[in-house]
Structure formats: C-alpha cells, structure tokens
C-alpha cells in the first residue's frame, strides 16, 4: 500500500466546485440518473456519490484509506492494484484528484474502461500544472500550486491529460476546469472565474475531463 496517501486518512472534499461541476456533467449526459451505477474512486465526504446517494443512484466507492458513508458500498483498496469487482458494470466512474496519486495512470484508464459499461462515462479531475496563477509563479521561480506535491506521481496539463484518456480508446466529450484565479469559496465574484474556467480550461486550476467508453 502506498503509505504516502495516508496523509488523506481523514480527508473531506475541500473544494465543492469541481464536485458540483462533475455532478452537472453526469446530469447532462444521462436523462435520468435514478438506477445508475456510479463508482467514486478516492471517495470522501462531500464527493459525488455523497451528493447523489439520495436520488436513487446505486453508489459505490473505493479508497486506500478506510471510509464509511451511509448508503454507499465502499471497499478499502489501493487503486494501484486495480479497481475491485463489485459484481456490476458502472455507468459512471468518477476519479477526483486521484490519477496523479497512482503509480501507473495509464493502467488506471485501462481498468476504468474494463469496469465501465459500453457507452458509460469516465470523469476525472486533476491539478493543472499550467494554471494561470502557476504560470506567474513559475515565471518568478516559485513552485506551482496544487500540481507539485510529494504524494503526486504525475503532473498534467490539458493536452497530456486528454491524451492519457484517449490512449485507452475513450472519446473526450468535453473538458472544463474548476476556475481561473479564484472561486466562490473565496469571494462571490469567483463565479465569474468559475464560468471562465469552463471557457478556457487550459488555464484553470483543476481540469475536469468527461470521456465516453466507446462501443466496440
């Protein structure tokens, strides 16, 4: 087990913006969410299934650390060892701020594809190395925010993250981001930057990529 991830043992989702946008994507691509099988990788309080669990969704979760959420079937698993078998195929797999923590991110994409129904969707969020604020920080010799950390094994920009997903045969449906500069967590004016994050995702703090498991 990757002991570097134990820092998240008591983790709650700190930023609801990317979670809300992921939920919005699920609602956009499914006319009806009742009865969907949704797996959240890196599950935590305040995450996607925590929001949707009371809407008739079949909720599943995995995390390297012990987790418990009422109404959610959770297995404690290191995703480096693969996605566990829950006895179902998933309509949605959500991995929020997870892929950068895995030894082999491409292997995760393969596992996700095998665990999804044909036509199911994968949604990932990852920190963006070239977030607009990071461009300024690195210009002045400072380390970037979010992307660089001792428990991260990969660093992404929009092109790298999308290519990673496409390499395993997914079709990119859309790429957005959490926000530019700051979000509504800091100030109500952040709503403007959240909207701009969807228009200019390559400059956003956290990339949010929605992809479809194409039919064979």
Secondary structure, DSSP 8 states (H G I E B T S, - for coil): --GGGGGGTT-B-S-HHHHHHHHHHHHHH-S--TT-EEEEET--BTSHHHHHTTTT-EEEEEESS----TT-EEEE--GGG-----SS-EEEEEEES-GGGSS-HHHHHHHHHHHEEEEEEEEEEEEBTT-HHHHHHHHTT---SSS--TT----B-HHHHHHHHHTTTEEEEEEEES-SS--TTT-TTHHHHHHHHHHSGGGSSEEEEEEEE---
